[in-house]
Amino acid sequence: MFIDQLEIDTVIGIHPHEQLAPQPLRLSLRIGFDNRVPAASNAIDDTLDYATMAARLRALAQGQRWWLIETLIESSAELLRKEFGARRLRLRIDKPDAVAEARSVGVIIEREYPAMATDD
C-alpha cells in the first residue's frame, strides 16, 4: 500500500524563523502487508485504512513543534509500527521550501521490524 506526497503543514526547523509559522511538508509512504486476506474478504476491517493512516500521520506532525525531519520521520515510523502493525515500510518526507535553489530536500528511511510475540 502507498500514500504519495501527503501534504502536511507543520512547524519544523532549527532556525528561529522556521519556528514562527507552519511550513509545507510532503510525506510519502510505502508499507508492506499481506493483502490476500482483505482481497478475499472484501472487508475494510481486514486491510490497512489509508485514510486513517493519513489522518494519524497528519495529527502526529501537527501535534507539536519539530526541530528535525529525522525526529518526525522516526516518530512516524514508530506510529505506523505500533498502530498499524507495519513490518516493512519506506517513508520519505520532503521539505520543499527549505533550500531556495532546490526543488526539495528531505529524508528517506526504510525499516523492517521483526514479528514479535508482544509489541509495546
N, C-alpha and C positions, 0 to 999 in steps of 0.2 A: 504494500500500500504506500502511497506517497501523497504529500502535500507540497505544492510548489509555490514558493515566494509568498507565503502568508505575510501580509502587511501588518506590522505592529509599530505603533508609536510608543516610545518609552524614553525615560530619562536614563542616558547611558554615556559614560565617558570620563576620562581622568582630568580633563581641562575644566576650569571653573565655568566657562561659557557653556559647556556641554551639560552642566548640571542645572541650567536655568530653565530649560524647556525640553519637552519630548522631541526625539529625533526619529526618523523613519528607519526601521529595520525590515529585512525580508528573511523569513525563516523557511527553509526547505527541508523536508523530512522524507526519508525512505525507511520504512520499518518492515522487518521480516516477520511473517507469521504464516501458519498453515491455513490457507483459505479453503481447503476442501470441505471442512465442516459447514461453514456458512454457505458455501456453494450448494451443498446437498440439502441443507435445511431451508435456505432462502429466508433466514430469520436474522434480524438486526442484532438480537441478543447474542448471536454466535460469532459476530465479527467485531472488528475494531471500528468504532464510530468516528470517522474522520472529522465530523463537525464538532463532536465533543472534544476530541484531541486538540483541534484548532482553538476552541474556546479556552481550554485549560492552559495551553501554551501562551495564549494572549494574556490571560489573567496573571500567570506567573510573571511574565515580562513587565506588565504594567503595575504589578503589585508592590514594587519597590524601586529605589534608585540603584543603578548598577554602575560600577566603575569599569569593569572589563567585560567584553564579549565572552571571553573564556569562562568567566564565572556564570554568566547567563546560559551558555550552551551546555555546560556540565550540569547545571541545575535542571535544564530542560530534559537532558538525557535521563537524569535520575527520576524525574516526574514520569517520563514515559515507561521506565522500567517498573516503577512501583505501582502506578495507577493503571497502566495498560498492559503490563506483562511483557514489555518489549524484551526480546532476547538478542536481536540484532537490529542495529539502526545506524543510519548515517544522517547527521544533522549538518546543516550549513546555515550560518547567519551572515547576511550581507549588511553592511553599513554604508549605503550609497553616498552619503554626503560627507564622509569622513576626510577624504582626500580629493581636493578640487580637480586635480589632473587625472583622476582615475574614475572609471565608471562605478566601481565599488571596491571595498575591502571587506575582509571578514575572516571567519574561522570555520573550518570543516573538521568534524570528528567522526570517527567510526568506532562503534563499540559492539562487542559481543559479550553477553552475560551468560555464564553457565546456569543451567537449571539448578535450582536449589530446593531442598525439601521445604524450607520455610524462608520466606523473604521478610526482612524487617521493614 
